Amino acid sequence: MSTATSYARLGHLVLKKETTAGTPVYPDTFLELLSEDIVVNWDHTPSNAIAGNRSMNMTAIKNRIEPIEGTIEMLIEPTGFGHIMTGLFGAATDTTLDSGVSEQHDFEPQNTLQTYTMDVKMAGEGYVTRYFGVRIASVQFSIDENKIKASIGIMAQKAFTNARVDTAASSGTALVLDQTSGLTTSDTIQVLDADDPSTTIAEYTISSITDENNMVVSTISDTLAVDDIVVIKAQTPSYSQANEFIWSGGAQASIANGAHGIQNLSAYTNLEEFSLTVTNDLEARWAATGNDVIDRFPANILVKSVAVEGSISKFHQDPEFLDMLRENEQTTLRIEFLGDALAANSAVAATANVETDGSDQLAVAIDSAGEAGNDYAIIFTTGNGSLTASLSGKLITVNLDATTGNNTTTLVAAAIDGLSGVSCPTTGSDIVTTADNSSKIHFSGGRDANEVEMLRIDLPNVRLKPFNANLGNDDVIQEEIDFTAYRDENDGREVEMRLRNATASY
């Protein structure tokens, strides 16, 4: 009997992004986790044919292996959690603010998701279970005693729990197994005695993998019997993570109603609880690919829709949210989690460039330096009147003159420069058109002084679900509000998350 300590805290999780989906790599990033419940469904199905016998289940036949699914729970911190966000959304748009000090990662749902190889160490045992072709199916953000927690639903295409020796060996370097998929040449394998799995017969490094059943290892000097068990040796954990985000004393929320909500966000402090779930709809598909163990796993996992739902909780102050519900009004929600200091920098103003029909550009800048300037945007329209520019909240609207020749960069720049808090000194004779500026132009590059780690969640188009501020005996009236996030036609997204830390890319 094994003498290993079956104590969960002796386990670990380590992962790495795959270059090719479903092709395992040697994971090297350790993430602290709270729990996991991943299950490999080594299922069988009965054969109950009529064969002159009362037995209902004549034989047990190996079934296809249903998707490997489960949930990993961890606290959210700004360094390692970027890997989870990459798996949830796809590759980020990365911006270097201060190299190696302050880096910015903007995530929104991509059509192609990243896949990962994940190793989970079994408590006090010396080996791991490897999952590869892992996709992030969902992430639920919530508050757990003031800590920000993520419950991460995963779907893995394949797994290496263990293999069996198919051909006895006592010398040479050739090793024949019933499964090599999941192994890499960076792995060390252990061979366990089939009659006493607590006994490790030998350890080998892998020189090469020939095919699904054959591999070359370091010199074999022990006697390996058919059905001896082969496992992947666990690594020694090494963690590089930051402090976890918290809610009270470490987060702030803003809200706005109506279109262009990002440009009309205001401070909103009466938000006490929240939860948010981003779900990728995944579908596993099987195919006739061979007769090895690995061929029972899904041949592919297809990515379908993405959806965002959540809830917020607050005590009742006024009918604002009930009015939004009544009107089915578009609502914008932003939640920011702020962490430790990153850069001792000076504040920088946000800017935006307006295109023309020639080589000129309008360089528009916000007068007040700071990250708040990034919420400004410009839209261009063409009416029947003369050239005008207006500012509502943080939205600049430029109505171009009906006569094209009256929309030179000099004239448009002057109109924008006349707005309070905005500067546009660019001049020239090229023409500004709606064709060259057909979508909303967002400002960028604004930075606060003394930046800190941050995770920001933006939901530009939220619609509230039915709720009421009901009465209870001796209770403060509470509003528990569920919502669904929809795609916003102005901002072209239903959710965007910004992560700021010291990591250049994921």
KAZIWO-V157442 format. One record per helix or strand of 2 or more residues. SS is the DSSP state (a for helix, b for strand). FROM is the first residue (numbers start at 1). TO is the last residue. If there is no record, write none. Layout:
# KAZIWO-V157442
ss=SS from=FROM to=TO
ss=SS from=FROM to=TO
This chain:
# KAZIWO-V157442
ss=a from=8 to=10
ss=b from=13 to=17
ss=b from=29 to=31
ss=b from=35 to=36
ss=b from=44 to=47
ss=b from=59 to=62
ss=b from=68 to=75
ss=a from=81 to=89
ss=b from=93 to=98
ss=b from=102 to=107
ss=b from=116 to=121
ss=b from=127 to=144
ss=b from=147 to=160
ss=b from=163 to=165
ss=b from=174 to=177
ss=b from=188 to=193
ss=b from=196 to=209
ss=b from=214 to=217
ss=b from=229 to=233
ss=b from=251 to=257
ss=a from=261 to=264
ss=b from=266 to=268
ss=b from=273 to=285
ss=a from=293 to=296
ss=b from=300 to=315
ss=a from=320 to=327
ss=b from=331 to=343
ss=b from=351 to=355
ss=b from=361 to=366
ss=a from=371 to=375
ss=b from=377 to=382
ss=b from=388 to=392
ss=b from=395 to=400
ss=a from=404 to=406
ss=a from=409 to=417
ss=b from=422 to=423
ss=b from=441 to=442
ss=b from=451 to=464
ss=b from=478 to=485
ss=b from=496 to=501
